[in-house]
Every structure is written in structure tokens, then in C-alpha cells.
Amino acid sequence: MAIDRVVYTNSAVDIKSAVTASVAKRLDTVQNATYTVNVPRENVNTLGAKGTVFRPQLDAADASIEFSLIPAVSGSPDWSPAVANAYITNCLAQDPTTDDAEVQALGLGQVDDALMNSLTCEATVGAMANMTVSFTGAPATGAPPASLTSPGAITSLTLVQSKDVTVADGTFKSACVQSASTAWDVPVVNVLCLGGDPTDPTDIHPFGNPPGTASHTIEGLDTALRHNASTGNTATDYTLTIGAFGFKLAGGFVDSETNSVAVGDVFATFNYVIGGTGDSFTIS
């Protein structure tokens, strides 16, 4: 008996939506992908019998595809700052149906009517930058085949390194950051109406549920930020640039601060988490 298997050289992540002109786009430099489905079922038991007599699905199943990739310095045309920001805008829209996505992890699974619900990006001295993205929607029946029957050509891109990260935008007040990361999250809720079939993807309507959360985490600053301005607790716009992606957190506040110094350290370090809401987060 022949056994087929899915390996990284014949799998990929594809996205098709109005953002990509409704044409499937293959994302570059993807490192991993995970497909998850949670089906809400109800056990119905009866007196005088063992086991379940009926186990119906009463609500829409929740499906997600999460993948991580290495961002490019100039931005990949299929995953650029404009594309990522368009998915953020669509998640927050009153009617996202004009721009929902079909996300495929070849050989693993597919999510229909998908909205981007989270994005993180981090960069650290001594390591490649990494971006993790998650889409949530309705599960498609079956898994798309791992159609890459032979390895593709090597992708030629200039990928983000530590030299391509900028935090000195006038708000961080630092000259020597050791690591920086940003996170954006807006929950996605699958809405099913009475009379709809929870097993039919066409009856499931995903909506973003703002405001959500967003944050910048900066470690290794050589100068302290003020968590309280002299005129009171004042919101500030913070921008973190990682390669081609400029992550702007509007109206951010310092949520936590950890400053430390020790014998043997080169200098004291100042570590901060700056928080805000997901609907005030943009990528340019």
C-alpha cells in the first residue's frame, strides 16, 4: 500500500480575497502552519441507556489557520504592509463580507470567510525577525491537497535582520534596544442565525469583535520612559518599524515597566509594555 505524506517542500499557505484581487496568492518565507477546528456539540442521554443517543452540532464550528513567516525588508508583494493593514481594516468593518478571505494550508486544511484575528511581530538581536498571523472563519470540508508535487524555486528576498528594525521615532527615547515586538488581537465571532445550518459554511457569518488589544514590548532600553507625564496620564502614539512594516499604536499608555541593574551588566536596562486597543492599530 502506497502512503502519501505532507512535507514542507510540497505544502504552502495560500490566501485569496478581494485584497489579492480574488486571486490565490502564495505567501513567501512561511516557516510553519497549523490548522485547528473546534466543533461545539451537545451530548443527549436518556434514562435507562448507556452512552449518547444523539450528539448534534448546535452552533458554528470555529476554524483557524495560524502561520509564521519571516518579513521582508521591502515587503513581499503578496504580504505587504498594505495587505496586512487591509485585513485589519476588514476585521473591524461593519460588513466584512466584501473582503473576507479563503486561507489554505495545503495538505492541512482550509478556512472560508476568514478574518485576520491576530498578528504579532518580533525582532531580537542575534535572531531573525518573525511574524505570526492567524485567520479565523468557517471550516471547509476536507483539506486542500498538497499540490506542490515538486519543490519550487528558492525565494529571493531580502529578509529582516536586527539592522532593519527602528524604534527611535521620538517616543521611545532610546538608543540601544535589545528586542522589540508588537501584538494585535481582535476576537472573531462566528454568527449563526436561527434557521441556519451550523454545518453549512454559507450560513456562518464571521465578524470582528472590537475593540480588541494591541501592544508594543520593548526590552533593553538605556533610558527610562515616563509612565506618567507631568500633566497627567497622557496617551502617546508609538511607532515600531520592523523592515517594511511600520506598526503604529495610537493612544498608547505604558502598562508595565521593569528596570534593572546588576554587577557585570553592561548597563542598566529598562523594559516596557505599551498597551492600547486593536482598533487604534495600523500598519503602513
Secondary structure as UniProt FT lines:
FT   HELIX           8..10
FT   STRAND          13..16
FT   HELIX           18..20
FT   TURN            21..22
FT   STRAND          25..26
FT   TURN            28..29
FT   STRAND          30..38
FT   TURN            47..48
FT   STRAND          62..69
FT   TURN            77..78
FT   HELIX           81..92
FT   HELIX           96..98
FT   STRAND          101..105
FT   TURN            106..108
FT   STRAND          109..124
FT   TURN            125..126
FT   STRAND          130..139
FT   HELIX           162..164
FT   STRAND          165..166
FT   TURN            168..171
FT   STRAND          179..185
FT   STRAND          188..192
FT   TURN            194..195
FT   TURN            198..199
FT   HELIX           201..203
FT   STRAND          204..208
FT   STRAND          213..221
FT   TURN            230..231
FT   STRAND          236..242
FT   TURN            243..244
FT   STRAND          245..260
FT   TURN            263..264
FT   STRAND          269..276
FT   HELIX           278..280
FT   STRAND          281..283
//
